[in-house]
Amino acid sequence: MRTLRHRVVNAALHTAEQNGGATCSTLGNLAAMDTVPTDPTVTAGPLDLDGIERDLADVEVALTRLDAGTYWADEVTGEELSAELLAEHPTARRAPTQG
């Protein structure tokens, strides 16, 4: 259970890094930042705070589902979510639609 939590939180941190180079060690500090320098010779642009807030909300939902024992199920159909899907997208709540 702890390893899965770690993966979900790391996925959020990875997304934050993609949205402006944030390298902070705690999720709580991300929302308070306007810009994050990643290299003293490079000036970082503004963070996408709306995107980070959405990602953090997705992580909170995933952790709540993990605690409730529903993390591995599609939240609408109840069908099992594949381990591959959750490994690639730890905050997934629905199975991809076939089409």
N, CA and C atoms as an extended XYZ file, in Angstrom:
297
Properties=species:S:1:pos:R:3:atomname:S:1:resname:S:1:resid:I:1 pbc="F F F"
N         0.826       -1.182        0.000 N   MET     1
C         0.000        0.000        0.000 CA  MET     1
C         0.878        1.257        0.000 C   MET     1
N         1.927        1.273        0.812 N   ARG     2
C         2.802        2.439        0.886 CA  ARG     2
C         3.502        2.689       -0.444 C   ARG     2
N         3.923        1.640       -1.123 N   THR     3
C         4.592        1.797       -2.408 CA  THR     3
C         3.651        2.421       -3.425 C   THR     3
N         2.399        2.009       -3.427 N   LEU     4
C         1.423        2.563       -4.350 CA  LEU     4
C         1.184        4.037       -4.047 C   LEU     4
N         1.060        4.387       -2.774 N   ARG     5
C         0.925        5.800       -2.385 CA  ARG     5
C         2.117        6.597       -2.899 C   ARG     5
N         3.298        6.037       -2.733 N   HIS     6
C         4.516        6.705       -3.167 CA  HIS     6
C         4.473        6.951       -4.677 C   HIS     6
N         4.014        5.972       -5.451 N   ARG     7
C         3.916        6.125       -6.907 CA  ARG     7
C         2.933        7.218       -7.286 C   ARG     7
N         1.788        7.292       -6.597 N   VAL     8
C         0.779        8.303       -6.921 CA  VAL     8
C         1.333        9.693       -6.636 C   VAL     8
N         1.953        9.873       -5.485 N   VAL     9
C         2.514       11.176       -5.140 CA  VAL     9
C         3.659       11.530       -6.093 C   VAL     9
N         4.501       10.574       -6.424 N   ASN    10
C         5.585       10.845       -7.370 CA  ASN    10
C         5.056       11.229       -8.739 C   ASN    10
N         3.935       10.648       -9.135 N   ALA    11
C         3.336       11.015      -10.418 CA  ALA    11
C         2.925       12.484      -10.402 C   ALA    11
N         2.394       12.946       -9.292 N   ALA    12
C         2.015       14.354       -9.186 CA  ALA    12
C         3.245       15.254       -9.224 C   ALA    12
N         4.293       14.846       -8.543 N   LEU    13
C         5.529       15.633       -8.571 CA  LEU    13
C         6.115       15.678       -9.968 C   LEU    13
N         6.072       14.547      -10.670 N   HIS    14
C         6.572       14.502      -12.042 CA  HIS    14
C         5.785       15.461      -12.921 C   HIS    14
N         4.469       15.478      -12.757 N   THR    15
C         3.628       16.377      -13.538 CA  THR    15
C         3.973       17.825      -13.219 C   THR    15
N         4.204       18.120      -11.942 N   ALA    16
C         4.576       19.477      -11.555 CA  ALA    16
C         5.901       19.875      -12.202 C   ALA    16
N         6.842       18.950      -12.240 N   GLU    17
C         8.122       19.233      -12.885 CA  GLU    17
C         7.918       19.553      -14.362 C   GLU    17
N         7.009       18.834      -15.004 N   GLN    18
C         6.721       19.059      -16.415 CA  GLN    18
C         6.079       20.430      -16.630 C   GLN    18
N         5.386       20.947      -15.606 N   ASN    19
C         4.669       22.219      -15.717 CA  ASN    19
C         5.481       23.403      -15.222 C   ASN    19
N         6.792       23.354      -15.322 N   GLY    20
C         7.558       24.530      -14.967 CA  GLY    20
C         8.858       24.245      -14.265 C   GLY    20
N         9.252       23.017      -14.169 N   GLY    21
C        10.538       22.700      -13.591 CA  GLY    21
C        10.567       22.627      -12.084 C   GLY    21
N         9.434       22.488      -11.443 N   ALA    22
C         9.418       22.412       -9.984 CA  ALA    22
C        10.148       21.165       -9.517 C   ALA    22
N        10.994       21.323       -8.542 N   THR    23
C        11.715       20.177       -8.004 CA  THR    23
C        11.538       20.106       -6.504 C   THR    23
N        10.478       20.653       -5.982 N   CYS    24
C        10.319       20.686       -4.545 CA  CYS    24
C         9.974       19.327       -3.987 C   CYS    24
N        10.327       19.130       -2.729 N   SER    25
C        10.203       17.806       -2.139 CA  SER    25
C         8.842       17.545       -1.529 C   SER    25
N         8.035       18.559       -1.360 N   THR    26
C         6.704       18.346       -0.794 CA  THR    26
C         5.652       18.955       -1.696 C   THR    26
N         4.507       18.313       -1.786 N   LEU    27
C         3.433       18.809       -2.637 CA  LEU    27
C         2.896       20.136       -2.137 C   LEU    27
N         2.859       20.330       -0.830 N   GLY    28
C         2.301       21.553       -0.263 CA  GLY    28
C         3.031       22.798       -0.702 C   GLY    28
N         4.319       22.719       -0.931 N   ASN    29
C         5.073       23.896       -1.344 CA  ASN    29
C         4.785       24.301       -2.779 C   ASN    29
N         4.311       23.400       -3.600 N   LEU    30
C         4.102       23.709       -5.013 CA  LEU    30
C         3.066       24.801       -5.213 C   LEU    30
N         1.971       24.743       -4.498 N   ALA    31
C         0.892       25.704       -4.703 CA  ALA    31
C         1.303       27.115       -4.297 C   ALA    31
N         2.275       27.258       -3.409 N   ALA    32
C         2.698       28.568       -2.944 CA  ALA    32
C         3.717       29.230       -3.866 C   ALA    32
N         4.215       28.533       -4.860 N   MET    33
C         5.268       29.068       -5.717 CA  MET    33
C         4.696       29.725       -6.960 C   MET    33
N         5.314       30.827       -7.370 N   ASP    34
C         4.984       31.445       -8.650 CA  ASP    34
C         5.945       30.964       -9.722 C   ASP    34
N         7.222       30.900       -9.383 N   THR    35
C         8.222       30.371      -10.295 CA  THR    35
C         9.221       29.563       -9.491 C   THR    35
N         9.852       28.629      -10.144 N   VAL    36
C        10.828       27.776       -9.477 CA  VAL    36
C        12.080       27.708      -10.335 C   VAL    36
N        13.210       28.259       -9.865 N   PRO    37
C        14.429       28.118      -10.647 CA  PRO    37
C        14.971       26.703      -10.528 C   PRO    37
N        15.263       26.062      -11.653 N   THR    38
C        15.802       24.706      -11.623 CA  THR    38
C        17.303       24.697      -11.815 C   THR    38
N        17.819       25.757      -12.370 N   ASP    39
C        19.243       25.874      -12.643 CA  ASP    39
C        19.580       27.356      -12.508 C   ASP    39
N        20.617       27.711      -11.755 N   PRO    40
C        20.927       29.122      -11.559 CA  PRO    40
C        21.181       29.887      -12.851 C   PRO    40
N        21.526       29.206      -13.931 N   THR    41
C        21.806       29.885      -15.188 CA  THR    41
C        20.576       29.983      -16.084 C   THR    41
N        19.471       29.351      -15.675 N   VAL    42
C        18.256       29.350      -16.478 CA  VAL    42
C        17.122       29.917      -15.648 C   VAL    42
N        16.383       30.856      -16.207 N   THR    43
C        15.245       31.431      -15.505 CA  THR    43
C        14.002       30.614      -15.838 C   THR    43
N        13.332       30.131      -14.808 N   ALA    44
C        12.117       29.341      -15.005 CA  ALA    44
C        10.950       30.260      -15.290 C   ALA    44
N        10.038       29.792      -16.106 N   GLY    45
C         8.825       30.549      -16.381 CA  GLY    45
C         7.814       30.326      -15.278 C   GLY    45
N         6.668       30.956      -15.393 N   PRO    46
C         5.634       30.792      -14.370 CA  PRO    46
C         5.083       29.367      -14.385 C   PRO    46
N         4.727       28.896      -13.218 N   LEU    47
C         4.121       27.567      -13.099 CA  LEU    47
C         2.670       27.622      -13.544 C   LEU    47
N         2.173       26.521      -14.039 N   ASP    48
C         0.755       26.384      -14.364 CA  ASP    48
C         0.050       25.959      -13.077 C   ASP    48
N        -0.289       26.933      -12.239 N   LEU    49
C        -0.873       26.614      -10.934 CA  LEU    49
C        -2.226       25.925      -11.070 C   LEU    49
N        -3.003       26.296      -12.074 N   ASP    50
C        -4.295       25.620      -12.271 CA  ASP    50
C        -4.080       24.146      -12.591 C   ASP    50
N        -3.106       23.856      -13.454 N   GLY    51
C        -2.801       22.473      -13.794 CA  GLY    51
C        -2.294       21.696      -12.593 C   GLY    51
N        -1.445       22.339      -11.801 N   ILE    52
C        -0.920       21.681      -10.601 CA  ILE    52
C        -2.044       21.413       -9.611 C   ILE    52
N        -2.955       22.364       -9.443 N   GLU    53
C        -4.094       22.153       -8.542 CA  GLU    53
C        -4.960       20.987       -9.013 C   GLU    53
N        -5.193       20.875      -10.329 N   ARG    54
C        -5.957       19.738      -10.869 CA  ARG    54
C        -5.231       18.430      -10.589 C   ARG    54
N        -3.909       18.432      -10.809 N   ASP    55
C        -3.125       17.221      -10.560 CA  ASP    55
C        -3.164       16.834       -9.082 C   ASP    55
N        -3.043       17.809       -8.207 N   LEU    56
C        -3.094       17.524       -6.770 CA  LEU    56
C        -4.465       16.990       -6.372 C   LEU    56
N        -5.519       17.552       -6.957 N   ALA    57
C        -6.870       17.053       -6.667 CA  ALA    57
C        -6.998       15.604       -7.137 C   ALA    57
N        -6.427       15.293       -8.311 N   ASP    58
C        -6.461       13.913       -8.815 CA  ASP    58
C        -5.709       12.976       -7.869 C   ASP    58
N        -4.583       13.433       -7.334 N   VAL    59
C        -3.811       12.618       -6.388 CA  VAL    59
C        -4.617       12.391       -5.113 C   VAL    59
N        -5.269       13.437       -4.615 N   GLU    60
C        -6.087       13.285       -3.406 CA  GLU    60
C        -7.208       12.276       -3.633 C   GLU    60
N        -7.846       12.332       -4.804 N   VAL    61
C        -8.907       11.367       -5.122 CA  VAL    61
C        -8.325        9.962       -5.188 C   VAL    61
N        -7.167        9.814       -5.833 N   ALA    62
C        -6.544        8.486       -5.940 CA  ALA    62
C        -6.205        7.930       -4.564 C   ALA    62
N        -5.678        8.769       -3.676 N   LEU    63
C        -5.337        8.306       -2.325 CA  LEU    63
C        -6.592        7.948       -1.530 C   LEU    63
N        -7.650        8.710       -1.701 N   THR    64
C        -8.922        8.391       -1.041 CA  THR    64
C        -9.465        7.064       -1.549 C   THR    64
N        -9.395        6.854       -2.863 N   ARG    65
C        -9.855        5.586       -3.444 CA  ARG    65
C        -8.995        4.429       -2.967 C   ARG    65
N        -7.684        4.675       -2.820 N   LEU    66
C        -6.773        3.647       -2.329 CA  LEU    66
C        -7.169        3.245       -0.905 C   LEU    66
N        -7.427        4.232       -0.054 N   ASP    67
C        -7.839        3.955        1.327 CA  ASP    67
C        -9.178        3.226        1.388 C   ASP    67
N       -10.072        3.548        0.449 N   ALA    68
C       -11.404        2.939        0.432 CA  ALA    68
C       -11.409        1.563       -0.223 C   ALA    68
N       -10.289        1.191       -0.860 N   GLY    69
C       -10.226       -0.105       -1.530 CA  GLY    69
C       -10.844       -0.115       -2.914 C   GLY    69
N       -11.096        1.066       -3.488 N   THR    70
C       -11.720        1.142       -4.812 CA  THR    70
C       -10.760        1.635       -5.887 C   THR    70
N        -9.482        1.755       -5.545 N   TYR    71
C        -8.478        2.299       -6.464 CA  TYR    71
C        -8.390        1.496       -7.759 C   TYR    71
N        -8.551        0.196       -7.675 N   TRP    72
C        -8.348       -0.690       -8.828 CA  TRP    72
C        -9.608       -0.871       -9.668 C   TRP    72
N       -10.680       -0.151       -9.365 N   ALA    73
C       -11.940       -0.313      -10.099 CA  ALA    73
C       -12.316        0.980      -10.819 C   ALA    73
N       -12.885        0.824      -12.021 N   ASP    74
C       -13.432        1.949      -12.763 CA  ASP    74
C       -14.525        2.573      -11.902 C   ASP    74
N       -14.480        3.884      -11.701 N   GLU    75
C       -15.418        4.512      -10.778 CA  GLU    75
C       -16.854        4.552      -11.296 C   GLU    75
N       -17.076        4.307      -12.581 N   VAL    76
C       -18.435        4.299      -13.122 CA  VAL    76
C       -18.942        2.877      -13.317 C   VAL    76
N       -18.141        2.034      -13.980 N   THR    77
C       -18.607        0.686      -14.307 CA  THR    77
C       -18.284       -0.340      -13.233 C   THR    77
N       -17.291       -0.044      -12.405 N   GLY    78
C       -16.870       -1.001      -11.387 CA  GLY    78
C       -15.938       -2.071      -11.915 C   GLY    78
N       -15.668       -2.045      -13.226 N   GLU    79
C       -14.760       -3.027      -13.808 CA  GLU    79
C       -13.329       -2.755      -13.347 C   GLU    79
N       -12.530       -3.803      -13.312 N   GLU    80
C       -11.144       -3.690      -12.841 CA  GLU    80
C       -10.303       -2.851      -13.801 C   GLU    80
N        -9.492       -1.951      -13.228 N   LEU    81
C        -8.517       -1.195      -14.009 CA  LEU    81
C        -7.243       -2.026      -14.079 C   LEU    81
N        -6.636       -2.087      -15.241 N   SER    82
C        -5.443       -2.917      -15.413 CA  SER    82
C        -4.254       -2.334      -14.654 C   SER    82
N        -3.370       -3.220      -14.243 N   ALA    83
C        -2.144       -2.794      -13.573 CA  ALA    83
C        -1.309       -1.927      -14.510 C   ALA    83
N        -1.336       -2.236      -15.804 N   GLU    84
C        -0.583       -1.449      -16.784 CA  GLU    84
C        -1.113       -0.021      -16.849 C   GLU    84
N        -2.433        0.145      -16.865 N   LEU    85
C        -3.034        1.474      -16.903 CA  LEU    85
C        -2.644        2.267      -15.661 C   LEU    85
N        -2.768        1.647      -14.493 N   LEU    86
C        -2.463        2.344      -13.253 CA  LEU    86
C        -0.967        2.613      -13.105 C   LEU    86
N        -0.121        1.771      -13.689 N   ALA    87
C         1.318        2.028      -13.652 CA  ALA    87
C         1.664        3.244      -14.511 C   ALA    87
N         0.982        3.369      -15.638 N   GLU    88
C         1.248        4.484      -16.545 CA  GLU    88
C         0.539        5.760      -16.106 C   GLU    88
N        -0.660        5.607      -15.533 N   HIS    89
C        -1.479        6.751      -15.103 CA  HIS    89
C        -2.005        6.467      -13.694 C   HIS    89
N        -1.200        6.714      -12.659 N   PRO    90
C        -1.589        6.336      -11.292 CA  PRO    90
C        -2.850        7.021      -10.764 C   PRO    90
N        -3.277        8.094      -11.410 N   THR    91
C        -4.492        8.771      -10.945 CA  THR    91
C        -5.708        8.438      -11.810 C   THR    91
N        -5.582        7.442      -12.705 N   ALA    92
C        -6.708        7.063      -13.572 CA  ALA    92
C        -7.906        6.620      -12.737 C   ALA    92
N        -9.082        7.043      -13.170 N   ARG    93
C       -10.316        6.663      -12.472 CA  ARG    93
C       -11.256        5.871      -13.384 C   ARG    93
N       -10.967        5.906      -14.679 N   ARG    94
C       -11.796        5.208      -15.658 CA  ARG    94
C       -10.915        4.414      -16.592 C   ARG    94
N       -11.447        3.313      -17.071 N   ALA    95
C       -10.759        2.529      -18.102 CA  ALA    95
C       -10.876        3.291      -19.422 C   ALA    95
N        -9.860        3.192      -20.270 N   PRO    96
C        -9.963        3.855      -21.574 CA  PRO    96
C       -11.133        3.294      -22.359 C   PRO    96
N       -11.799        4.160      -23.107 N   THR    97
C       -12.929        3.711      -23.929 CA  THR    97
C       -12.411        3.006      -25.153 C   THR    97
N       -13.090        1.969      -25.529 N   GLN    98
C       -12.732        1.206      -26.732 CA  GLN    98
C       -13.405        1.882      -27.912 C   GLN    98
N       -12.674        2.081      -28.980 N   GLY    99
C       -13.331        2.725      -30.102 CA  GLY    99
C       -12.509        2.731      -31.248 C   GLY    99
